[in-house]
Amino acid sequence: MTLRQALDRALESTGLIVAANGSAITVQPPATTQNATTLPTITVTAPQAPITSLNLDAPVTSGALGTRTQLDTPFSTTVVDKQDIERRQASTLGDIFNLDASVVNQGNTYNTRSSYLTVRGLQLDYANGYKLNGLPIINYGVELPYQDFEQVEILKGLSGFMYGFGSPGGIVNFVTKKPPILADGLLLSADVGYKSDGIFKEHVDIGDRFGTDGMFGFRLNAAHEGGETYNGGHVNGNDVSLGLDAHLTPNLTWTLDTLYQKRHASGQVAAISTLLGYTGTSLPSPINGRADNLTSSDGSPQSTEFGLITTGLSYAIAPDWKVSTNYSYSSTNRRYIEDWLYISNPNGDYTERVYDQANKYKFQQWQLMLEGKAQTGPFEHQLVFGTSSQKQTNDGNSQFCFCTIGTGNIYDQNTITYNSAITPSWYRQSTYDQTGFFGSDTIKLTDRWSVLAGARYTNYEQNGYTAAGAQTIHYKKDGVVTPTFALMYKPRPDTTLYGSYVESLEQGAQVPLMYENANDLLKPLKSKQYEVGVKTEHDSWSATASLFRIERGAAYGNSDNVYVQNGKLRYQGLELGTSVNFTTNLSVAGSFTAMNTEYVKTSENVGNRVSVTPNYVGALRVAYAVPQLQNLEVGADGRYVSTQKLDAANSIEIPGYFIFNLTANYNTRVSGHDLQLTAGVFNVANKRYWYAQSEGVVLVGMPRTVGIMAKISY
């Protein structure tokens, strides 16, 4: 718990106001009224403490469960706040969750699939696995502007009940920065940063309230990045986000959030695949991540354009009841040329195919939700009821090229020439429609025991079309029920033990181009998750532990290189997490995941490990506030990922790898303003390694890079 959170809790019934001013926190009386006695302002200044908390008291957006803290959520969750993102200079989704061992990065910020991520061994669904303020977005090939977010959350295994169809791995939710409260006054900060080999980034964040009693509020973020990437490519991107709110009456609040991003990158990191006749049982020796020799003459460019607008109303109809409604619209446009190097042997010989393509995605959702508390006899109920409707449309390009353009070797310069002659010709490729009704009831049986029961009722329709407009797939299922149940026990207010069960359906995938049945649209898959766990948070330490089992319909590439749905996948594992402040200067945080996976009741590969899932992942961070130099914190973090099987047949193994980073943060004041200086060295040992992007596909590990940032707050 932070100092401000502790003061908020201690003073919540006194009428006093807590306000932040840089590293100082002031306790102030409310606005004076006639005949009131004015109390003096109390200023509490605390030394900068290392951030190691698991943030268990942080609120997490839980869809059909409403909003509750991590501690009171009977499922595994992770919340990473903006301070931690800044301190570690996280620039990718994998960086943000680097300290969560159940999360494994499968993307690269300079790759056309930058946001690929697995949770508990399951790759998140780019169409349904990502939310912004709890509302759906298409996060395919988009590297969102993480500096615009207050926090980023992962909710593991909850997708089906809370949001409708989605991967059983879970949900990533981006929470945008909000307009400040009136007591905070004007918020204004600007920062500049550099990351090797030549990328510069500028960012400004401003927020304030205006009007009678601060009736209106805004929060504006804008950023630019540009320069040369570590592998000789280039990036140029701009983004702007705006959040507005208006307290129209004491009980009625209106909100509006918008985000727009445009980004162009070249020299994209190539995908290296074993899916076309690879003859070895081990991969070639890893190459230097700084190598620029894999890109053909097209330069592997990608341009993305992402836009989002959401608006909503929230009305407090009683002290413990509120009704809210919101609407969101998002669009993602991509134009890219991608190098696919199909290696044939451990010597690194390859045949190159180029994927010259464009996509358009749109997502709309409307939702109405009622939340409140009620009493029936001795039992207290926390109730959530709602309905939602959403529509996703995918537009394809009929003039794409997935063409063989030459051969080479990964250790030599790529001399293959490709010049695109593609002009996108759009057609409606697929549509997904969902309407649903949901409800949940958390019943407090005693001060220690509570139970949760909930269900979502969904009508679902999925359609696929050819470029000529002929319908190739029609799947419609009404009355799909995805339930959840949980039992919670609190031996003390700061500790929760729980057991939970949830079911989920995920929409049918479109078969990737490397398979013989490329572009086919498959039917939805069903999954179940069982979990028991414990969460506890104390003044100087916090910890979590959970055991989970996930059963999911299997989808994989068979021996005929056809992507099929057949049998089941089983994921079982143990997750541990802890954060300890050993002294006022030294803190340690870590997590560990052990997982056993296998193919069950499939026509092939029965008993094999599920492809691209490590058995063990461990992460550790040590932070030290240097007593001889106040407000200087140094940190080191490391992450180990064990071996993985690259294919369902388990014939090729990806070696394990260990990466560690060093960071330093210094806070001071210049001319009356807070100044934060941050520096980091990432992959300090310049480790060469492969890591999985998906079944049969690996990426070159990122090399040693250096980053610095300076932020001034007014």
Secondary structure, DSSP 4 states (H G I P E B T S, - for coil): --HHHHHHHHTTTT--EEEEETTEEEEEPPPP-TTPPPPPPEEEE-PPPP-----TTSEEE-GGG-EEESTT-SS-EEEEEHHHHHHTT--SHHHHTTT-TTEEE---TTSTTTT-EEETTEEPPTTTSEEETTEE---SS----GGGEEEEEEEET-HHHHHSS--TTEEEEEEE--PPPGGG--EEEEEEEEETTEEEEEEEEEEEEESGGG-EEEEEEEEEEEEE-TTS-EEEEEEEEEEEEEE-SSSEEEEEEEEEEEEEEESPPPEEE-TTT---SBPPPPPPTT---S--TT---EEEEEEEEEEEEEEEEETTEEEEEEEEEEEEEEEEEEEEEEE-STT-EEEEEEEEEEEEEEEEEEEEEEEEEEEETTEEEEEEEEEEEEEEEEEEETT-EEEEEEEEETTS-------------EEEEEEEEEEEEEEEEEEE-SSSEEEEEEEEEEEEEEEEE-TTS-EEEEEEEEEEEEEEEEEEEEEETTEEEEEEEEEEEEPPPBPPTTSTTTT-BPPPEEEEEEEEEEEEE-SSEEEEEEEEEEEEEEEEE-TTS-EEEEEEEEEEEEEEEEEEE-SSSEEEEEEEEEEEEEEES-SS-TTPPPTT--SEEEEEEEEEE-TTSTTEEEEEEEEEE--EESSTT--SEEPPEEEEEEEEEEEEEETTEEEEEEEEEESTT----EEEEETTEEEEPP--EEEEEEEEE-
